[in-house]
Amino acid sequence: MKLDVTSVTNENAGKLLDQGLAAIRGGDLTIDLASVTTVDSAAVALLLAWQRAAAEQGKRLAFAGVPAGVTGLVGLYGVDALLNLETVPA
């Protein structure tokens, strides 16, 4: 699933959560974040929720085009191991 937004924040995280969950249920196991330039802590929560949903289905989720803002927040919050951000090229 390619996110077609430039920001992932508290304002749109709920909508994006639903889109991602539907994509994961449909078998799309790569989330492309290349267009995202603005994030807040909701982005980290969103990635964790998507990762958890995939794991519950016995699937592994990959993230493409992960922006520096996301990797910075993931490191800051110490959830690197939970997210396992093994990115793939966008």
BAFI-3210 file (N, C-alpha, C; in Angstrom, 3 decimals, decimal comma, padded with zeros to 6 digits):
// residues 90
n [1|2|3|4|5|6|7|8|9|10|11|12|13|14|15|16|17|18|19|20|21|22|23|24|25|26|27|28|29|30|31|32|33|34|35|36|37|38|39|40|41|42|43|44|45|46|47|48|49|50|51|52|53|54|55|56|57|58|59|60|61|62|63|64|65|66|67|68|69|70|71|72|73|74|75|76|77|78|79|80|81|82|83|84|85|86|87|88|89|90]
n.u [000,845|000,654|001,105|-000,723|-000,325|001,167|001,628|001,632|-000,137|-001,723|-004,141|-004,888|-004,387|-006,239|-007,886|-005,915|-005,086|-007,269|-007,203|-004,704|-005,045|-007,023|-005,592|-003,600|-005,166|-005,976|-003,706|-001,580|001,561|003,506|004,179|004,351|006,005|007,065|006,089|005,623|006,315|005,972|005,627|004,250|004,062|001,933|002,402|004,271|002,769|000,859|002,366|003,150|000,647|-000,145|001,902|001,432|-001,109|-000,511|001,226|-000,524|-001,904|-000,046|001,773|004,437|005,281|006,528|008,281|008,528|010,504|010,888|010,679|013,134|012,149|010,390|012,090|013,702|011,894|011,091|013,477|013,897|011,741|012,384|011,422|012,445|013,087|010,585|009,245|010,907|012,145|012,906|013,556|012,427|013,390|011,813]
n.v [-001,167|002,116|005,053|007,940|010,469|013,420|013,846|012,196|012,252|012,992|013,926|012,480|009,823|007,836|007,352|006,474|004,205|002,450|002,143|000,894|-001,471|-002,726|-003,125|-004,895|-007,090|-007,767|-008,851|-007,227|-006,566|-004,639|-001,425|001,671|004,522|006,703|009,197|010,633|013,390|014,775|013,995|012,865|011,630|009,926|008,602|006,636|005,059|004,210|002,642|000,626|-000,492|-001,476|-003,335|-005,100|-006,060|-007,447|-009,403|-010,807|-012,184|-013,914|-012,910|-011,010|-007,666|-005,159|-002,058|000,561|003,249|004,735|007,654|009,931|011,213|009,377|007,182|008,461|009,084|006,503|005,459|007,287|006,711|004,161|001,832|000,347|-002,407|-003,552|-002,706|-003,525|-002,383|-003,222|-002,032|-001,767|-000,803|002,127]
n.w [000,000|-000,914|000,748|000,211|001,232|002,666|005,267|008,431|011,082|014,240|013,328|011,014|011,487|012,334|010,080|008,295|009,645|009,330|006,518|006,172|007,659|006,154|003,786|004,671|005,445|002,920|001,890|001,180|002,017|002,193|003,162|001,801|002,510|001,224|000,319|002,583|004,594|006,945|010,323|013,458|016,830|016,476|014,109|014,736|016,492|014,676|012,829|014,578|015,202|012,700|012,284|014,391|013,659|011,296|012,324|013,964|012,085|011,293|009,511|007,971|007,994|005,811|005,430|003,151|001,849|004,225|006,059|007,474|009,736|010,874|011,483|013,307|015,425|016,139|017,120|019,233|020,925|021,560|020,336|018,320|018,106|018,358|016,105|014,082|011,747|008,972|006,174|002,774|-000,539|-001,907]
ca.u [000,000|001,389|000,403|-000,794|-000,380|002,481|001,801|000,984|-000,247|-002,919|-005,325|-005,303|-003,938|-007,371|-008,251|-004,823|-005,111|-008,267|-006,705|-003,623|-005,587|-007,690|-004,539|-002,965|-006,134|-005,998|-002,446|-000,536|002,433|004,499|003,623|005,274|005,894|007,949|005,511|005,425|007,364|005,683|005,099|004,300|004,084|000,865|002,970|004,882|001,651|000,246|003,216|003,054|-000,666|-000,104|002,818|000,719|-002,180|000,111|001,739|-001,676|-002,284|001,106|002,450|005,487|005,066|007,729|008,046|009,371|010,598|010,670|011,340|014,004|011,340|009,857|013,173|014,127|010,934|011,150|014,659|013,672|010,815|012,949|010,591|013,090|012,976|009,179|008,852|011,756|012,098|013,718|012,917|012,695|013,412|010,508]
ca.v [000,000|003,371|006,156|009,078|011,662|013,953|013,868|011,188|012,913|012,690|014,317|011,516|008,470|006,901|007,000|005,685|002,902|001,621|001,822|-000,073|-002,761|-003,333|-003,579|-006,077|-008,189|-008,124|-009,483|-006,238|-006,585|-003,575|-000,088|002,628|005,819|007,621|010,536|011,247|014,329|015,301|012,976|013,065|010,350|009,074|007,771|005,469|004,231|003,635|001,556|-000,468|-001,133|-002,266|-004,467|-006,030|-006,689|-008,426|-010,503|-011,596|-013,034|-014,738|-012,309|-010,039|-006,418|-004,407|-000,638|001,129|004,699|005,246|008,956|010,105|011,583|008,153|006,420|009,222|008,888|005,096|005,354|008,092|005,999|002,862|000,732|-000,203|-003,873|-003,918|-002,437|-004,277|-001,601|-003,703|-001,355|-002,150|000,422|002,640]
ca.w [000,000|-000,971|001,383|-000,698|002,070|002,993|006,718|009,263|012,383|015,017|012,561|009,992|011,825|012,391|008,706|007,742|010,313|008,649|005,176|006,300|008,106|004,994|002,868|005,268|005,298|001,501|001,508|000,853|003,185|002,128|003,315|001,209|003,186|000,514|000,153|003,897|004,985|008,278|011,226|014,903|017,537|015,951|013,043|015,380|016,957|013,483|012,343|015,552|015,043|011,462|012,516|015,271|012,878|010,399|013,150|014,414|010,953|010,956|008,366|008,288|007,283|005,438|005,200|002,096|001,835|005,582|006,206|008,634|010,899|011,487|012,106|014,477|016,509|016,550|017,972|020,428|021,810|021,897|019,839|017,121|018,083|018,173|014,716|013,169|010,515|007,858|005,056|001,387|-001,341|-002,368]
c.u [000,893|000,545|000,426|-000,989|001,042|002,705|001,047|001,019|-001,524|-004,198|-005,801|-004,958|-005,077|-007,790|-007,183|-004,759|-006,062|-007,808|-005,624|-004,117|-006,289|-006,662|-003,881|-003,886|-006,181|-004,692|-001,339|000,342|003,605|003,770|004,680|005,015|006,672|007,394|005,365|006,614|007,183|005,064|005,073|004,222|002,988|001,385|003,585|003,790|000,979|001,057|003,166|001,732|-000,701|000,772|002,124|-000,375|-001,622|000,593|000,607|-002,173|-001,131|001,900|003,501|005,311|006,400|007,329|009,035|009,402|010,382|011,414|012,155|013,225|010,781|010,971|013,691|013,198|010,953|012,345|014,473|012,789|011,290|012,125|011,155|012,867|011,531|008,751|009,670|011,734|013,130|013,081|013,292|012,679|012,018|010,323]
c.v [001,233|004,447|007,347|010,379|012,139|014,005|012,718|011,762|012,456|012,959|013,252|010,066|007,453|006,423|006,104|004,295|001,964|001,205|000,744|-001,446|-003,484|-003,876|-004,854|-007,288|-008,695|-008,717|-008,527|-006,071|-005,620|-002,242|000,895|004,010|006,919|009,037|011,297|012,133|014,857|014,202|013,503|011,682|009,403|008,164|006,507|004,516|003,520|002,460|000,354|-001,212|-001,994|-003,503|-005,541|-006,775|-007,743|-009,637|-011,395|-012,527|-013,928|-014,208|-011,322|-008,826|-005,748|-002,961|-000,139|002,644|005,346|006,573|009,045|010,470|010,370|007,377|007,138|009,021|007,459|004,877|006,093|007,363|004,598|001,676|000,114|-001,703|-004,318|-003,749|-003,226|-003,622|-002,065|-003,159|-001,981|-000,858|000,824|002,372]
c.w [000,000|-000,297|000,443|000,073|002,340|004,499|007,362|010,667|013,077|014,222|011,581|010,332|011,852|011,012|008,082|008,370|009,587|007,256|005,234|006,722|006,966|004,007|003,388|005,155|003,866|000,998|001,106|002,083|003,090|002,208|002,827|001,795|002,469|000,389|001,467|004,254|006,402|009,126|012,659|015,545|017,063|014,842|013,620|015,859|015,790|012,946|013,280|015,412|013,792|011,638|013,354|014,507|011,937|011,186|013,634|013,325|010,511|009,775|008,850|007,380|006,994|005,183|004,163|002,236|003,185|005,750|007,492|009,895|011,627|012,173|013,350|015,662|017,034|017,479|019,288|021,431|022,172|021,440|018,554|017,012|017,856|016,720|013,719|011,791|009,498|006,613|003,729|000,580|-001,800|-003,841]
res [m|k|l|d|v|t|s|v|t|n|e|n|a|g|k|l|l|d|q|g|l|a|a|i|r|g|g|d|l|t|i|d|l|a|s|v|t|t|v|d|s|a|a|v|a|l|l|l|a|w|q|r|a|a|a|e|q|g|k|r|l|a|f|a|g|v|p|a|g|v|t|g|l|v|g|l|y|g|v|d|a|l|l|n|l|e|t|v|p|a]
***
